[in-house]
Amino acid sequence: MGADLSIEKKDLSVTCVTWNLGNNYPKFGLEPYLKEKTDIIAFGVQEANFPYDQDKFPSLDEALYTLILQAAGDEYEVVGKQSCTPRTEIKMTKEEFLVAVNEESSEVEMSGIRLIILKKKILNKNGWGHTDIEPLVQNCGRANGLSGNKGGVAISFRIHGTIISFQNSHLPAHAECLAERVWAFQKVTAGLHDPKGDFEEPPTYGTVNTDDFSFAADYLNVIELSNRSHIFIQLGDFNFRLEKDCENVKKSKPVVASNTVVVAADVANEDWVAMEKYDQLSREISQGRAFFGFQEHGGHPNFRPTFKFDQSNKKKPAPGDNSEYSEKRCPSWCDRVLHKNSAGSFVECTQYKAFHDYKPNTSDHVAVAAYYTIQVLKPVVKAPQKVTLSLSNMTFVPDERAICELFEKNNIEDFEVGAKQESKLDVVQKTKLYVSMYHPAFSKVMTTIEDYATAGVSWNKTYTTESNNLAQVLSYPLMFGVRNESDTSHKGHRVGESSLSTSYLWDMVKSDQKSFELQLMQRGAARGTLKFDVEVTVAKI
């Protein structure tokens, strides 16, 4: 069997740039942002709504994407591009949308979330081309999401056995709006969808057919993009702030003195470690409420805050001089790039920087870039082989957030009150939970729907499925979803999700490892763990 299968591995370099343009067209080229001629480029912008040469370009999108392509050079091709488009929760014609948006014209001025992915053409010639391109979008701004001022766009694609996804988001602003930011992140994470039907009915969510399954089936709506990607990179203006006494900034003018705001001393001393403890995003990640499982190079930015700059101050600041920042806001790391990967997939951030020395327009943000090395896999199968996969001894261990949702409560405090009447196990025992496994190579969706968790959170039955396409088996991850059968709503139905690289699974099985444990996530937050045993057999056809 070993002679009939090999897995080629290739390291690729990636540049990810995020920049809030402040609705100002760049006066200079973007070449300094793309000096590193990496294999893949992801360039995301926010507030990209500005006048453009309509005689030269058919749309603002084309004007901006052309600028990025020119900076990258002729050696690149476009993998995909996506802009934040309107989404409504009700049926609406395009004409009705235009009327509604016109009434929110001030919000439209803040719209323009765009993402373009480029890849070196030479990779195609060398056998590392891309397929399965998936552009997605989710609005969550004002006017019921019509204005496009907040939300996210994503592009996913596959290079042989590795699914790579990029997401560009613009989340709600202001230090005191932390809860709104987390809510928006969760909505974007859960709601990314193909925007083609946005002027018709909103996308539907539910279970897939438990008898038959194909790659084009509903799992794209069932499993969140971040939970079904081998490598997932988030970039954007997340708007999380440094909130050391931030409540007082709005209330007390003396807090803002001598062009210094709140964290000025740490900024002047470039004490990034001290600043991290005031960083809202770092705290949300550590507490599992948002961006769970994501990592940032060095654990936090190691550069000066990227927002909010005084647009009237043209001079370059001397060391320790904070006059470049506006007195109206706490200097903050609003603009970030984070990454995560499934077990067995490789991604490493090699550099993380902000372009404080290059400001090609009057935006109150500076661009941020992260540089990565990722590894893509190519399964090479020399003879047809049949794969049989068996899962057994599955156990779901929910964390308190998952249990809170099963309690139909909104937060941990409510759960602690409810726990006085019922134990955690009692709650799960009374809830009809089931586990499903999705994979495009297998003809049947493996599901435990017949065996509810009436005896706790374990399922003792062995579930088996098979495929005659070993190469396809190794090209997609195994995707797992824990579902609440008693709640068919989009929010309640999904309890937790995760995925496992089949190449990693293959390596572990060869080394006689049979037991696995996956961290489950939902809407970017921790939801518990799923434990199970695996048995894989392969035979020539």
C-alpha positions in Angstrom: 0.0 0.0 0.0 2.8 2.4 0.8 4.2 2.2 -2.7 0.8 3.1 -4.2 0.5 6.3 -2.2 2.7 9.3 -1.5 2.1 12.8 -0.3 4.1 15.7 -1.7 4.6 18.7 0.5 5.4 22.2 -0.7 6.1 25.4 1.4 4.4 28.5 0.1 5.0 32.1 1.2 2.0 34.4 1.9 1.6 38.2 2.3 -1.5 39.5 4.0 -2.2 43.2 4.0 -5.1 45.0 5.7 -5.7 48.8 5.4 -8.6 51.0 6.3 -8.5 53.6 3.5 -10.7 56.1 5.2 -12.5 56.6 1.9 -9.5 58.2 0.4 -8.0 57.1 -2.9 -4.2 56.4 -2.5 -2.2 59.2 -3.9 0.8 57.0 -4.3 1.3 53.4 -5.4 0.9 50.3 -3.1 4.3 48.8 -4.1 5.9 49.3 -0.6 3.2 47.0 0.8 4.0 44.3 -1.7 7.8 44.4 -1.8 8.0 40.7 -0.7 7.2 38.8 -3.8 5.5 35.9 -2.0 3.7 33.0 -3.7 0.2 34.2 -2.5 -1.0 37.7 -1.7 -4.2 38.6 0.3 -5.0 42.3 0.2 -8.0 43.5 2.2 -9.4 47.0 2.6 -12.1 48.7 4.5 -13.9 52.1 4.0 -12.9 51.9 0.3 -15.6 54.2 -1.1 -14.1 57.1 -3.0 -14.3 58.9 -6.4 -12.6 57.1 -9.3 -12.0 57.6 -13.0 -15.3 56.3 -14.5 -14.0 56.7 -18.0 -11.1 54.4 -17.2 -12.8 51.8 -14.9 -16.2 50.3 -15.0 -16.5 50.2 -11.2 -14.8 51.3 -8.1 -13.9 47.6 -7.4 -12.0 47.4 -10.7 -10.2 50.7 -10.0 -9.0 49.5 -6.6 -8.1 45.9 -7.7 -6.2 47.3 -10.7 -4.1 49.4 -8.3 -3.3 46.3 -6.3 -2.5 44.2 -9.3 -0.2 46.9 -10.7 1.7 47.0 -7.4 2.0 43.2 -7.3 3.3 42.8 -10.9 2.6 40.7 -14.0 3.8 37.5 -12.4 0.5 37.3 -10.5 -3.0 36.1 -11.4 -6.3 36.7 -9.6 -7.5 33.7 -7.5 -10.6 35.5 -6.4 -12.0 38.9 -5.3 -15.1 39.8 -3.3 -16.7 43.0 -2.1 -19.2 43.4 0.7 -22.7 43.4 -0.9 -26.1 44.1 0.6 -27.8 41.5 2.5 -31.3 41.7 4.0 -33.3 39.5 6.3 -36.4 40.0 4.2 -37.2 39.7 0.5 -36.4 42.9 -1.3 -36.0 44.0 -4.9 -33.0 45.8 -6.0 -35.0 49.0 -6.5 -36.2 48.8 -2.9 -32.7 48.3 -1.7 -31.4 51.4 -3.5 -34.2 53.5 -1.9 -33.3 52.1 1.6 -29.6 52.7 1.1 -30.1 56.2 -0.1 -31.8 57.0 3.2 -28.6 55.8 4.9 -26.2 57.7 2.7 -23.9 58.6 5.6 -23.4 54.9 6.3 -22.8 54.1 2.7 -19.9 56.5 2.8 -18.3 54.2 5.4 -18.9 51.1 3.2 -16.4 49.2 1.0 -15.0 46.0 2.5 -13.0 44.4 -0.3 -10.7 41.4 -0.6 -8.5 40.2 -3.5 -6.3 37.1 -3.5 -3.4 36.8 -6.0 -1.1 33.9 -6.7 2.0 33.5 -8.8 1.3 32.1 -12.2 4.3 29.9 -12.1 2.7 27.7 -9.4 0.1 26.5 -12.0 2.9 25.5 -14.4 4.7 23.6 -11.6 1.6 21.6 -10.7 0.3 23.6 -7.7 -2.8 25.1 -9.2 -6.0 26.0 -7.3 -9.6 24.8 -7.5 -12.9 25.1 -5.6 -12.9 28.9 -5.3 -15.5 30.1 -2.9 -16.3 33.8 -2.5 -18.5 34.6 0.5 -19.9 37.7 2.2 -21.9 38.7 5.3 -23.1 42.2 6.2 -23.9 43.3 9.7 -23.9 47.1 9.6 -26.7 49.6 10.1 -29.9 49.9 8.1 -30.5 46.1 8.7 -27.1 45.3 7.1 -28.0 47.2 3.9 -25.4 49.9 4.0 -22.4 47.6 3.9 -20.5 49.7 6.4 -19.7 46.7 8.6 -19.4 42.9 8.0 -16.9 40.6 6.2 -15.9 39.0 3.0 -14.0 35.8 2.5 -12.4 33.8 -0.3 -11.6 30.1 0.0 -9.7 27.9 -2.4 -8.0 24.5 -2.5 -4.5 23.6 -3.6 -4.7 19.8 -3.9 -5.0 18.5 -0.3 -5.1 21.9 1.5 -8.0 24.3 1.8 -6.8 27.9 2.4 -9.2 30.6 3.4 -8.9 34.4 3.9 -11.4 36.6 5.6 -11.5 40.5 5.7 -13.7 42.0 8.3 -14.7 45.5 9.5 -16.3 45.4 12.9 -18.2 48.1 14.9 -16.1 51.0 16.3 -15.7 52.7 19.7 -14.1 51.4 22.9 -17.4 51.0 24.7 -18.9 48.9 21.9 -17.1 45.7 22.8 -20.2 43.6 23.0 -21.3 44.8 19.6 -17.9 43.9 18.1 -18.1 40.4 19.5 -21.7 40.0 18.2 -20.7 41.2 14.7 -17.7 38.9 14.6 -20.0 36.0 15.5 -22.6 37.0 12.9 -20.0 37.2 10.2 -18.4 33.9 11.2 -21.7 32.1 11.2 -23.3 33.8 8.3 -20.7 33.9 5.5 -22.6 32.9 2.4 -22.7 33.1 -1.4 -24.3 36.5 -2.0 -25.9 35.7 -5.4 -29.4 35.3 -3.8 -29.3 38.4 -1.6 -32.1 40.1 -3.4 -34.3 37.1 -3.1 -34.7 35.0 0.1 -31.9 34.9 2.7 -29.8 31.7 2.8 -31.3 28.8 4.6 -29.6 26.7 7.2 -30.3 23.2 8.4 -29.1 19.6 8.4 -27.8 17.9 5.3 -29.5 14.9 3.9 -28.4 12.1 6.2 -28.6 9.4 3.4 -26.8 10.9 0.5 -24.0 13.4 0.1 -21.9 15.1 -2.6 -19.4 17.9 -2.6 -22.1 20.3 -3.9 -24.5 19.5 -1.0 -25.4 21.6 1.9 -22.4 21.2 4.1 -21.2 24.6 2.8 -24.1 26.1 4.8 -23.8 23.7 7.7 -20.1 24.0 8.6 -18.7 27.4 9.2 -15.8 28.3 6.8 -13.3 28.7 9.6 -14.2 25.2 10.9 -13.7 23.5 7.5 -10.4 25.1 6.3 -7.0 23.6 6.8 -5.5 27.1 7.0 -7.6 30.2 7.9 -6.3 33.8 8.0 -8.3 36.6 9.4 -7.4 40.2 8.6 -9.2 43.6 8.8 -10.1 46.5 10.9 -11.5 44.6 13.9 -11.7 47.9 15.9 -10.8 46.3 19.3 -9.3 49.0 21.5 -6.8 49.5 24.3 -9.2 50.3 27.2 -7.0 51.4 30.1 -9.5 53.8 31.7 -11.2 54.1 28.3 -14.5 54.7 30.0 -13.1 57.9 31.3 -11.9 59.1 28.0 -15.4 60.0 26.9 -16.3 61.5 30.3 -13.2 63.4 31.5 -11.3 65.9 29.4 -8.3 66.0 31.9 -7.6 62.4 31.0 -6.6 63.7 27.6 -3.7 66.1 28.2 -0.5 67.2 26.4 -1.4 65.3 23.3 -1.4 62.1 25.4 -4.3 59.7 25.8 -4.5 56.9 28.3 -1.9 54.5 27.0 0.5 57.3 25.9 3.3 56.3 28.3 3.4 52.7 27.2 3.2 53.8 23.5 6.1 56.2 24.0 8.2 53.5 25.7 7.1 51.0 23.1 6.2 48.7 25.9 4.0 46.3 23.9 3.8 43.7 26.6 2.4 46.2 29.0 -0.1 47.3 26.4 -1.3 43.8 25.7 -3.2 43.6 29.1 -5.3 46.5 28.0 -6.1 45.0 24.6 -9.7 44.0 24.2 -9.0 41.5 21.5 -6.3 39.6 23.5 -8.7 39.4 26.4 -11.6 38.1 24.3 -9.3 35.4 22.7 -7.9 34.3 26.1 -11.4 34.0 27.5 -12.7 32.0 24.5 -15.4 34.5 23.5 -14.1 35.5 20.1 -11.4 34.4 17.6 -11.0 31.3 19.6 -8.1 29.1 18.3 -6.6 32.0 16.4 -3.0 33.1 17.0 -1.2 36.4 16.4 2.5 36.7 15.8 4.3 37.1 19.1 0.9 36.9 20.9 0.2 40.6 20.3 1.4 43.4 17.9 5.0 44.5 18.4 4.5 47.9 16.7 2.9 51.2 17.5 -0.9 51.5 17.5 -2.3 51.7 14.0 -5.2 54.1 14.9 -6.3 56.9 15.3 -3.9 59.3 13.5 -4.3 63.1 13.5 -4.9 63.7 9.8 -3.8 67.3 10.1 -0.4 66.4 11.6 2.0 66.0 8.7 5.3 65.7 10.5 7.0 62.5 11.4 7.0 62.0 15.2 10.3 61.7 17.1 10.8 58.8 19.4 8.4 59.1 22.4 6.3 61.7 20.6 2.7 60.8 20.5 1.5 64.0 18.7 0.7 62.0 15.6 -2.3 60.4 17.4 -5.7 62.2 17.6 -6.7 63.3 21.1 -10.3 62.0 20.3 -9.4 58.3 20.7 -7.1 56.0 22.6 -4.3 54.8 20.3 -5.2 51.3 19.5 -4.3 48.2 17.5 -7.5 48.2 15.4 -5.9 46.6 12.4 -4.9 43.0 12.8 -4.0 39.7 11.1 -4.5 36.4 12.9 -4.4 32.8 11.8 -5.4 29.3 12.8 -5.0 25.8 11.3 -6.5 22.4 11.7 -4.5 19.6 13.3 -1.8 18.4 11.0 -1.8 21.6 8.9 1.2 23.9 9.0 1.2 27.7 9.1 3.8 30.0 10.6 3.8 33.8 10.8 7.4 34.9 10.1 6.9 38.7 10.3 4.3 41.2 11.5 4.6 44.9 10.8 2.7 48.2 10.5 3.6 50.7 7.8 4.0 53.8 9.9 6.6 55.3 7.5 4.4 55.0 4.4 1.0 56.8 4.3 -0.1 57.2 0.7 -3.4 58.9 1.7 -5.0 60.8 4.6 -6.5 57.8 6.4 -6.5 57.8 10.2 -5.2 54.2 10.0 -1.9 52.7 8.8 -1.7 49.5 6.8 -0.6 46.3 8.6 1.0 43.2 7.0 1.7 39.7 8.1 4.0 37.3 6.3 3.5 33.5 6.5 4.9 30.2 5.5 2.2 27.6 4.8 2.5 24.0 3.7 0.3 22.5 1.1 -0.1 18.8 0.4 -0.6 16.8 -2.8 -1.7 13.2 -2.4 -0.4 11.0 -5.3 -2.3 7.8 -5.6 -0.9 5.4 -8.2 -3.6 2.7 -8.1 -7.3 2.8 -7.2 -7.9 2.0 -3.6 -11.0 1.6 -1.4 -11.0 3.4 2.0 -13.2 2.3 4.9 -13.4 4.7 7.8 -14.9 3.7 11.2 -15.6 6.0 14.1 -16.5 4.8 17.6 -16.5 5.7 21.3 -17.5 9.3 20.5 -17.8 11.6 23.5 -18.8 15.3 23.6 -17.6 17.3 26.5 -19.4 20.7 26.4 -17.9 23.8 27.9 -20.0 26.2 29.9 -20.9 28.3 26.9 -22.4 25.4 25.1 -24.3 24.4 28.2 -25.5 27.9 28.7 -27.1 27.7 25.2 -28.6 24.4 26.1 -30.1 26.1 29.1 -31.4 28.8 26.8 -29.5 31.4 28.8 -27.4 34.2 27.5 -24.3 34.2 29.7 -22.2 32.3 32.2 -23.8 34.1 35.2 -27.2 32.8 34.3 -25.9 29.3 34.0 -24.4 29.4 37.4 -27.8 30.4 38.9 -29.5 27.6 36.9 -26.9 25.1 38.0 -28.3 25.2 41.5 -31.3 23.3 40.3 -29.7 21.0 37.7 -26.3 19.6 37.1 -24.4 20.0 33.8 -24.9 16.3 33.1 -28.7 16.6 33.8 -28.9 19.4 31.2 -27.1 17.4 28.5 -29.0 14.2 29.3 -32.3 16.1 28.6 -31.1 17.5 25.3 -31.2 15.5 22.1 -27.7 15.9 20.8 -26.2 14.1 17.8 -22.9 14.1 15.9 -22.4 14.2 12.2 -19.3 13.7 10.1 -19.1 15.3 6.6 -16.6 14.6 3.8 -17.1 15.0 0.0 -15.4 11.7 -0.8 -17.7 9.5 1.3 -21.1 8.5 -0.2 -22.9 8.7 3.2 -23.0 11.3 5.9 -22.0 9.6 9.1 -24.5 10.7 11.8 -25.4 9.5 15.2 -28.9 10.8 14.8 -30.4 7.5 15.9 -28.6 7.6 19.2 -29.3 10.7 21.2 -27.2 11.5 24.3 -29.8 10.1 26.7 -27.0 8.5 28.8 -24.8 11.5 29.1 -22.7 12.7 26.2 -21.3 9.5 24.8 -22.3 7.4 21.7 -21.0 3.8 21.8 -22.1 2.6 18.4 -19.5 2.2 15.6 -20.2 4.3 12.5 -18.7 3.2 9.2 -18.5 4.7 5.7 -16.4 4.1 2.6 -15.0 5.6 -0.6 -13.3 4.4 -3.7 -11.4 7.6 -4.2 -8.4 7.7 -1.8 -7.0 10.9 -3.4 -10.2 12.8 -2.7 -10.3 11.4 0.8 -6.9 13.0 1.4 -7.9 16.3 -0.3 -10.5 17.4 2.2 -10.7 17.4 6.0 -13.1 15.4 8.0 -15.7 17.8 9.3 -17.6 17.2 12.5 -20.7 18.9 13.9 -22.4 18.5 17.2 -26.1 19.4 16.8 -29.1 20.0 19.1 -31.9 18.1 17.5 -34.5 19.7 19.8 -33.7 23.2 18.4 -34.0 23.6 14.6 -33.1 27.3 14.6 -29.9 28.3 12.9 -28.4 29.5 16.2 -29.6 26.7 18.5 -29.1 23.9 16.1 -25.3 24.3 15.9 -23.6 23.4 19.2 -20.0 23.0 18.0 -17.8 22.2 15.0 -14.3 21.2 14.1 -12.3 19.5 11.4 -9.4 17.1 11.1 -6.9 16.9 8.3 -7.1 13.6 6.6 -3.4 13.6 5.8 -2.7 14.1 9.5 -5.2 11.3 10.3 -3.4 9.1 7.8 0.0 9.7 9.5 -1.4 9.1 13.0 -3.2 5.9 12.0 0.0 4.6 10.4 1.7 5.2 13.8 -1.0 3.2 15.5 -2.7 6.2 17.1 -6.5 5.5 17.2 -7.8 8.1 19.7 -8.3 11.7 18.8 -9.6 14.8 20.6 -10.9 17.9 18.8 -11.6 21.4 20.2 -15.1 22.4 19.0 -15.9 25.9 18.1 -19.1 27.8 17.0 -19.3 31.4 15.9 -15.7 31.8 16.7 -16.1 30.8 20.4 -15.1 27.7 22.4 -17.8 25.0 22.7 -16.1 22.0 24.2 -14.3 18.9 23.0 -15.1 15.8 20.9 -13.3 12.6 21.6 -13.4 9.5 19.4 -11.6 6.5 18.1 -10.8 6.0 14.4 -10.0 2.9 12.3 -9.0 3.2 8.7 -8.5 0.4 6.2 -7.3 0.7 2.6 -7.5 -2.0 0.0 -6.8 -2.1 -3.7 -9.8 -2.2 -5.9 
